[in-house]
Amino acid sequence: MHRINDFLAGIEIYLGGSLWFTLLLLGTGIFFTLYLGFPQFRFFGHALKVVTGKYDKPGEKGDASHFQALTTALSGTVGTGNIAGVAFAIFLGGPAALFWMLVTAFLGMTTKFVEVTLSHKYRETDEKGFISGGPMYYMKNKLHMPWLAATFAAMTIFSSFGTGSLPQINSISSSLYSTFGVDKMLSGGILTVLLAFVILGGIKRIAKVTEKLVPAMAIIYFVGALSVILYNYENIIPSFISIFSNVFTGTAATGGFLGAGFAYAFNRGVNRGLFSNEAGQGSAPIAHAAARTEEPVSEGMVAILEPFVDTIIICSLTGLVILSSGVWKEKLPNRFQDTDMTILTGTYNDTVKADQSKLFNFLSGKSEIPLFSGNLQVKEGMIQNKVSVINARSLAEDVKVYDEEGKLFTGIVAVENGKNEDENGVYFKGESLMHSAPLTAEAFTRSFLGDWGRWIVSIGLLLFAFSTAIAWAYYGDRSVTYLFGAKGVLPYRIIYCIAFFIASFADTTIIWTLSGITIVLMALPNLLGILMLHKDMKTTLNTYWDKFKKEHPKKA
């Protein structure tokens, strides 16, 4: 597992963790925002009218209404990123990472408007009579670049696992296990059966499920989040200040948090923002292509609402819950994952300025600290060697070692280059920072809800993440259809469900790293494609408004 994680992390640092991709993503959003005259402001009100069906015409081609297309696309974006992803971003980059998530969303409103409009404009009808759309169709039909279209479709299939299947069920099973003690394999098995039932029904069944799930889960989560924020009302203003005060400087060490530089907060905020709202990734256009309308721009208008709901509203709520509760900088009891843990030679104290600086530079990759290799001598769970344990980017405290039966361990634990190499099932527990869904779950307990707050996170995550897995199964099978025809859909769905089950008990850190890789590989061809079609986009938009003004002279 260590070698797999190190290999994937080595790739991810040049992709999702890189500055060049971050600048490409934000640069595309900035370009279209200026080029099209700030459509996220100008067209927001019109988008609300379109999604309610105010301008619908009878007999238009498509498989879903505007609202169903929006909720299907939202079900693909409102998921783990809103609960676990925000927590992961703050855990890595501090409060400033949330600011960059919001910037990504603001610019993403324009990016999504463009990609959905162009994809809808060049959609097709497949051999079974269903609408097929997405970036691969504008790449093929307008850019006449079938190789780019095939590349995008292939990367969408990979990303359907990296974005839609693996991290979703992993977060669900981890949350259910930490809250209710439900075995991860059991929850994975039950949800895999439910997933198979829904996705085998195709887009119409998916649309019917998501139009009910998305509003319900949003209301539950919204009420729970507000209860935490209002309970910690004295921390609301300091939380807002922390988001904006360290935007260009990074976050200094505080509590168990050892600090984060500007570049790290910037990259991780943008990366998690993309994972959350998927603007520029090219996924949502596949869902919007099914909408019943002959006007591509009108569906693009609807897409403007997605990053607003997904990131600016829901992610902001999650971020304020985590920041106002203070849990993001607290060391909390938890079981350490081997990939999150590193054992150092010698003892360190994170309350001592010199040690704090050494640990920060080590975690930032600026300097090295000797890693422990050899045998750890353990007696009744207590490590006898002079070592320090880093877990979840923090110096762990009260560390104890347990055997596979959950009893305090006595014996020898093999360690190589700071990593646990023991094959007898021993594991470590103690107090350290937490990340992802468990961090958000802990934050929700810091209110009058108490431990009941975990229920809201677990149920919200269950609905959020499960609906995301449903939507991404549709994105994947549309790409399979494009590459291999309808005959490839059933085998793909079977593989998708199998991977969904396996990920329920797989290593969380590896899954998040893999996710970062697949997101970038899918987004790259789409971003390049829409940039090449910027003139087509502007012409299409102007034509739409000219036609709209003639048909609705009093509303234009």
C-alpha positions in Angstrom: 0.0 0.0 0.0 2.8 2.4 0.8 4.5 1.8 -2.6 1.2 2.3 -4.4 0.4 5.5 -2.6 4.0 6.8 -3.1 3.7 6.0 -6.8 0.3 7.7 -7.2 1.4 10.7 -5.1 4.4 11.1 -7.3 2.1 11.4 -10.4 -0.5 13.6 -8.6 2.1 16.2 -7.6 2.7 17.0 -11.3 -1.0 17.1 -12.1 -3.6 18.1 -9.5 -1.0 19.4 -7.1 0.8 21.4 -9.8 0.8 25.2 -10.3 0.4 24.9 -14.2 -2.9 23.1 -14.0 -4.2 25.4 -11.3 -3.4 28.4 -13.5 -4.9 26.8 -16.6 -8.2 26.1 -14.8 -8.5 29.5 -13.3 -7.2 31.2 -16.4 -9.9 29.6 -18.5 -12.5 30.8 -16.1 -11.1 34.4 -16.1 -10.8 34.5 -19.9 -14.5 33.5 -20.5 -15.7 35.7 -17.6 -14.2 38.7 -19.3 -14.8 37.6 -22.9 -18.5 37.0 -22.3 -19.0 40.0 -19.9 -19.5 38.3 -16.5 -22.3 35.9 -17.4 -22.4 34.6 -13.8 -23.9 38.0 -12.8 -25.8 39.0 -16.0 -27.6 35.8 -16.5 -28.2 34.5 -13.0 -31.8 35.7 -12.8 -32.6 34.4 -16.3 -31.1 31.1 -15.3 -33.6 30.8 -12.4 -36.5 31.4 -14.8 -35.2 28.9 -17.3 -34.8 26.1 -14.8 -38.4 26.5 -13.6 -39.6 25.8 -17.1 -40.9 29.3 -17.8 -39.7 29.3 -21.4 -40.2 25.6 -22.2 -41.8 24.7 -25.5 -43.9 21.5 -26.1 -42.4 18.8 -28.3 -38.7 19.7 -27.8 -36.2 16.9 -28.1 -34.7 15.4 -25.0 -35.0 12.8 -22.2 -35.3 15.1 -19.1 -36.6 18.5 -18.0 -34.4 21.4 -17.3 -34.9 20.8 -13.5 -34.2 17.1 -13.9 -31.0 17.8 -15.9 -29.9 20.3 -13.2 -30.6 17.9 -10.3 -28.9 15.0 -12.1 -25.8 17.2 -12.7 -26.0 18.5 -9.1 -26.2 15.0 -7.9 -22.9 14.4 -9.6 -21.3 17.4 -8.0 -23.0 17.7 -4.6 -21.3 14.8 -3.0 -18.2 13.8 -1.0 -16.5 17.1 -2.1 -19.0 19.1 -0.1 -18.5 17.2 3.1 -15.1 15.4 3.0 -13.5 17.5 0.3 -13.9 20.8 2.1 -12.5 19.2 5.3 -9.6 17.8 3.3 -8.8 21.2 1.8 -8.8 23.0 5.2 -6.8 20.2 6.7 -4.1 20.6 4.0 -4.1 24.3 3.4 -5.9 25.9 6.4 -8.8 28.4 6.2 -7.3 30.2 3.1 -7.9 27.0 1.0 -11.7 27.7 1.4 -11.2 31.1 -0.2 -9.6 29.5 -3.3 -12.4 27.0 -3.4 -14.9 29.9 -3.6 -12.8 31.7 -6.3 -12.8 28.4 -8.3 -16.6 28.3 -8.0 -17.2 31.9 -9.0 -15.1 31.5 -12.2 -16.5 28.0 -12.6 -20.0 29.4 -13.1 -18.8 30.8 -16.4 -16.7 27.8 -17.3 -19.7 25.5 -16.8 -22.0 27.8 -18.8 -19.6 27.5 -21.7 -18.9 23.8 -21.6 -22.6 22.9 -21.2 -23.7 25.2 -24.1 -21.2 23.8 -26.5 -21.8 20.2 -25.6 -25.6 20.6 -25.9 -25.2 22.3 -29.3 -23.4 19.4 -30.8 -25.2 16.5 -29.1 -26.5 13.4 -31.0 -29.1 10.7 -30.7 -27.7 7.2 -30.1 -28.7 3.9 -31.7 -31.3 3.3 -29.0 -33.0 6.7 -29.5 -31.5 8.3 -26.4 -29.7 11.7 -26.4 -25.9 11.5 -26.2 -23.9 14.6 -25.4 -20.8 15.9 -23.8 -17.5 17.4 -24.7 -16.5 14.5 -26.9 -19.3 15.5 -29.4 -18.2 19.1 -29.9 -14.7 17.8 -30.2 -15.8 15.4 -33.0 -18.5 17.4 -34.7 -17.1 20.9 -34.5 -13.4 20.7 -33.9 -13.1 17.6 -36.1 -10.6 16.1 -33.7 -11.8 12.5 -33.1 -8.6 11.6 -31.3 -9.2 14.3 -28.7 -12.8 13.2 -28.4 -11.7 9.6 -27.8 -9.1 10.7 -25.3 -11.7 12.7 -23.4 -14.2 9.8 -23.4 -11.5 7.4 -22.1 -10.5 9.8 -19.4 -14.2 10.2 -18.4 -14.4 6.5 -17.9 -11.4 6.5 -15.6 -12.7 9.5 -13.8 -16.1 7.9 -13.3 -14.2 5.6 -10.9 -11.8 8.3 -9.5 -14.5 10.9 -9.0 -17.8 9.1 -8.9 -17.3 5.6 -7.5 -14.3 5.1 -5.3 -14.2 8.2 -3.1 -17.9 8.3 -2.7 -18.4 4.9 -1.2 -15.2 5.1 0.7 -16.4 8.2 2.5 -19.8 6.7 3.1 -18.5 3.5 4.6 -15.9 5.4 6.7 -18.6 7.7 8.1 -21.0 4.9 8.9 -18.2 3.0 10.6 -17.0 5.9 12.7 -20.6 6.9 13.7 -22.5 3.7 14.0 -19.8 1.0 13.9 -21.2 -0.5 10.7 -18.7 -2.9 9.1 -17.4 -1.2 5.9 -17.8 -4.3 3.8 -21.4 -4.7 4.9 -22.4 -1.1 4.0 -20.5 -1.4 0.8 -22.3 -4.6 -0.2 -25.8 -3.2 0.6 -25.2 0.1 -1.3 -23.6 -1.7 -4.2 -26.9 -3.7 -4.7 -28.9 -0.4 -4.5 -26.5 1.3 -7.0 -26.9 -1.6 -9.5 -30.7 -1.4 -9.3 -30.7 2.3 -10.0 -28.1 2.6 -12.8 -29.4 -0.4 -14.7 -32.6 1.6 -15.2 -30.8 4.3 -17.4 -31.1 8.1 -17.4 -34.9 8.2 -16.9 -34.7 6.3 -13.6 -31.6 8.2 -12.6 -33.4 11.5 -13.2 -36.4 10.4 -11.2 -34.3 9.4 -8.3 -32.0 12.5 -8.3 -34.8 15.0 -8.6 -36.1 13.8 -5.2 -32.8 13.1 -3.5 -31.0 16.3 -4.2 -33.5 18.8 -2.7 -34.1 16.5 0.3 -30.5 16.1 1.2 -29.7 19.7 0.7 -32.4 20.8 3.2 -31.3 18.3 5.8 -27.6 19.3 5.5 -28.4 23.0 5.4 -30.4 22.9 8.7 -27.8 20.8 10.5 -24.9 23.1 9.4 -26.7 26.3 10.5 -27.3 24.8 13.9 -23.6 24.3 14.4 -22.7 27.8 13.1 -25.3 29.5 15.2 -24.3 27.5 18.3 -20.7 28.8 17.8 -21.9 32.3 16.9 -19.0 34.0 18.7 -16.6 32.3 16.2 -18.5 33.3 13.0 -16.7 36.6 12.4 -13.2 35.2 13.4 -13.9 32.3 10.9 -14.7 34.7 8.1 -11.5 36.8 8.9 -9.4 33.6 8.9 -10.6 32.7 5.4 -9.5 36.0 3.9 -6.7 37.2 6.1 -4.2 34.6 5.1 -5.1 34.3 1.4 -1.7 35.5 0.1 0.5 34.5 3.1 -0.6 31.0 4.1 -1.8 29.9 7.5 0.6 30.0 10.5 0.8 27.0 12.9 -2.0 26.9 15.4 -3.0 24.1 17.8 -2.1 20.8 16.2 -2.0 22.4 12.7 1.6 22.9 11.7 1.0 25.6 9.1 0.6 25.8 5.3 2.2 28.1 2.8 0.4 30.2 0.2 1.2 27.8 -2.7 -0.1 24.8 -0.8 -3.4 26.5 0.2 -3.8 27.9 -3.3 -3.3 24.5 -5.1 -5.3 22.5 -2.6 -8.2 25.0 -2.5 -8.4 25.1 -6.3 -8.0 21.3 -6.6 -10.7 20.5 -4.0 -12.9 23.2 -5.6 -12.7 21.4 -8.9 -13.5 18.1 -7.2 -16.5 19.7 -5.6 -18.2 21.6 -8.5 -16.4 19.9 -11.5 -16.5 23.2 -13.5 -14.1 22.6 -16.4 -13.9 18.9 -15.9 -16.6 18.2 -18.6 -18.8 15.9 -16.6 -22.0 18.1 -16.2 -22.4 18.6 -20.0 -23.1 14.9 -20.3 -26.1 15.2 -18.0 -27.3 18.5 -19.4 -27.3 17.1 -22.9 -30.4 15.1 -22.1 -32.4 18.2 -21.3 -35.6 18.9 -23.4 -34.7 22.1 -25.3 -33.5 23.1 -28.7 -31.6 26.1 -27.3 -28.1 25.1 -26.1 -27.6 28.5 -24.4 -30.7 28.1 -22.3 -29.3 24.8 -20.8 -26.0 26.6 -20.4 -27.8 29.2 -18.3 -29.1 26.4 -16.0 -25.6 25.2 -15.5 -24.5 28.6 -14.1 -26.5 27.6 -11.0 -24.5 24.5 -10.3 -21.2 25.9 -8.8 -23.3 28.5 -7.0 -25.4 25.9 -5.2 -22.6 23.3 -4.9 -19.6 25.3 -3.7 -20.6 28.9 -2.9 -23.6 27.7 -0.7 -23.0 24.1 0.5 -19.1 24.1 0.6 -19.2 27.5 2.4 -21.6 26.1 5.0 -19.3 23.1 5.6 -16.2 25.3 5.8 -17.9 27.6 8.4 -19.0 24.6 10.4 -15.4 23.3 10.5 -13.8 26.7 11.2 -16.3 28.0 13.8 -16.2 24.7 15.7 -12.4 24.8 15.8 -11.9 21.1 15.2 -9.6 21.7 12.2 -6.7 22.5 14.5 -7.5 20.1 17.3 -5.9 16.7 17.9 -8.7 14.1 18.3 -8.7 10.4 19.1 -8.7 8.3 16.0 -7.3 5.1 14.4 -4.3 5.9 12.1 -4.2 4.8 8.5 -0.8 3.5 7.5 -0.6 5.9 4.5 -1.3 8.9 6.8 1.4 7.9 9.3 5.2 8.4 9.4 7.5 7.3 12.2 10.4 9.6 12.8 13.7 8.9 14.6 14.0 10.9 17.8 11.4 12.9 19.8 9.8 16.2 18.9 7.5 18.7 20.6 5.2 20.8 18.4 4.9 23.4 21.2 8.6 24.2 20.8 9.2 26.7 18.1 12.4 25.0 16.7 10.7 21.6 16.5 7.6 23.1 15.0 9.6 24.7 12.2 11.4 21.4 11.5 8.2 19.5 11.3 6.6 22.2 9.0 9.5 22.1 6.6 9.4 18.3 6.6 5.7 18.2 5.7 6.2 20.9 3.1 9.1 19.0 1.5 11.6 21.7 2.2 13.9 19.6 4.4 14.3 16.1 5.6 14.0 14.5 9.0 15.5 11.1 9.8 12.9 8.4 9.3 12.9 5.4 11.6 13.8 2.0 10.2 14.1 -1.2 12.2 12.0 -2.8 14.9 9.7 -0.9 17.3 9.7 -2.5 20.7 6.2 -2.4 22.0 5.0 -3.3 25.6 1.3 -3.3 26.4 0.7 -1.0 23.5 3.4 1.5 24.5 6.3 2.2 22.1 9.6 1.8 24.0 11.9 3.4 21.3 12.6 7.1 21.2 10.5 8.0 18.1 7.8 10.5 17.1 4.7 9.6 15.1 3.4 11.9 12.5 -0.2 11.2 11.6 -2.5 13.3 9.3 0.2 16.0 9.0 0.4 16.5 12.8 2.5 15.2 15.7 0.5 12.4 17.3 0.1 12.1 21.0 -0.9 9.2 23.4 0.0 6.7 20.7 -0.8 3.1 21.4 -0.4 -0.1 19.3 -3.1 -2.7 19.0 -3.2 -6.2 17.6 -5.8 -7.3 15.0 -8.2 -8.3 17.7 -8.2 -4.8 19.2 -6.1 -5.7 22.2 -3.0 -3.8 23.4 0.0 -5.2 21.5 3.2 -6.5 23.0 6.0 -7.5 20.7 8.0 -6.1 17.7 6.6 -4.0 14.8 8.7 -3.9 11.7 9.2 -0.4 10.3 11.0 0.7 7.1 11.7 4.3 6.1 9.1 5.5 8.6 6.3 3.2 7.4 4.6 0.3 9.2 5.6 -2.9 7.4 4.2 -5.3 9.9 2.0 -8.0 8.2 0.3 -9.3 11.4 -2.5 -6.7 11.4 -1.2 -4.4 14.1 -2.5 -0.8 14.0 -1.9 2.5 15.8 -4.4 4.7 17.6 -3.9 8.0 19.4 -4.7 11.7 19.1 -3.9 13.7 15.9 -5.5 15.9 13.4 -8.3 14.4 11.4 -9.4 15.0 7.8 -12.1 14.2 5.3 -15.6 13.0 6.5 -14.6 12.2 10.1 -13.4 15.8 10.6 -16.7 17.2 9.4 -18.6 14.6 11.5 -16.7 15.8 14.6 -17.4 19.4 13.7 -21.2 18.7 13.6 -21.1 17.5 17.2 -20.0 20.9 18.5 -23.5 22.2 18.9 -26.7 21.5 20.9 -27.1 18.5 18.7 -24.1 16.8 20.4 -23.4 13.3 19.0 -26.6 13.5 17.0 -24.7 15.8 14.7 -22.8 12.8 13.4 -26.1 11.4 12.1 -26.6 14.4 9.9 -23.2 14.1 8.4 -23.6 10.3 7.9 -27.0 10.6 6.4 -26.1 13.6 4.4 -23.0 12.0 3.1 -24.9 8.8 2.3 -27.4 10.7 0.2 -24.8 13.1 -1.3 -22.2 10.6 -2.2 -24.6 7.9 -3.3 -26.4 10.2 -5.7 -22.9 11.3 -7.1 -22.1 7.6 -7.8 -25.4 7.3 -9.6 -24.7 10.3 -11.8 -21.2 9.3 -12.6 -22.3 5.9 -13.7 -24.3 7.6 -16.3 -21.4 9.8 -17.4 -19.3 6.7 -17.7 -21.7 4.7 -19.8 -22.3 7.6 -22.2 -18.5 7.6 -22.8 -18.5 3.9 -23.2 -21.3 4.2 -25.7 -19.3 6.8 -27.6 -16.2 4.6 -27.8 -17.7 1.1 -28.0 -21.4 1.4 -28.8 -24.3 0.4 -26.6 -23.0 -3.2 -26.2 -20.2 -1.9 -23.9 -22.6 -0.3 -21.4 -23.6 -3.4 -19.4 -20.0 -4.7 -18.8 -19.0 -1.2 -17.8 -21.9 -1.0 -15.2 -20.9 -4.4 -13.8 -17.3 -3.3 -13.4 -18.4 0.0 -11.9 -20.4 -1.7 -9.2 -17.6 -4.2 -8.4 -15.1 -1.3 -8.0 -17.7 0.6 -5.9 -17.8 -2.4 -3.5 -14.0 -2.8 -3.2 -13.5 0.9 -2.5 -15.8 0.7 0.5 -13.0 -0.9 2.5 -9.9 0.4 0.6 -7.3 2.9 1.9 -8.8 6.5 1.9 -5.6 8.3 1.2 -4.8 6.2 -1.9 -8.3 6.8 -3.2 -8.1 10.6 -2.8 -4.7 10.6 -4.5 -6.1 8.6 -7.5 -9.1 11.0 -7.6 -6.8 14.0 -8.1 -5.1 12.3 -11.0 -8.2 11.3 -12.9 -9.8 14.8 -12.5 -6.9 16.5 -14.2 -6.7 13.9 -17.0 -10.4 14.4 -17.8 -10.3 18.2 -17.5 -7.3 18.9 -19.7 -8.9 18.0 -23.1 -12.1 19.8 -22.2 -10.4 23.0 -21.2 -8.3 23.1 -24.3 -11.4 22.3 -26.4 -13.6 25.1 -25.1 -10.8 27.6 -25.4 -10.5 26.7 -29.1 -14.2 27.3 -29.5 -14.4 30.7 -27.8 -15.6 32.4 -31.0 -18.3 29.8 -31.6 -19.5 30.3 -28.0 -19.8 34.0 -28.4 -21.7 33.7 -31.7 -24.1 31.1 -30.2 -24.8 33.4 -27.2 -25.5 36.4 -29.4 -27.8 34.4 -31.6 -29.7 33.2 -28.6 -30.3 36.7 -27.3 -31.4 38.0 -30.7 -33.9 35.2 -31.0 -35.1 35.6 -27.4 -35.7 39.3 -27.7 -37.9 38.7 -30.7 -39.9 36.0 -29.0 -40.1 37.8 -25.6 -39.8 41.5 -26.3 -41.1 42.6 -22.9 -38.8 40.2 -21.0 -35.5 40.8 -22.8 
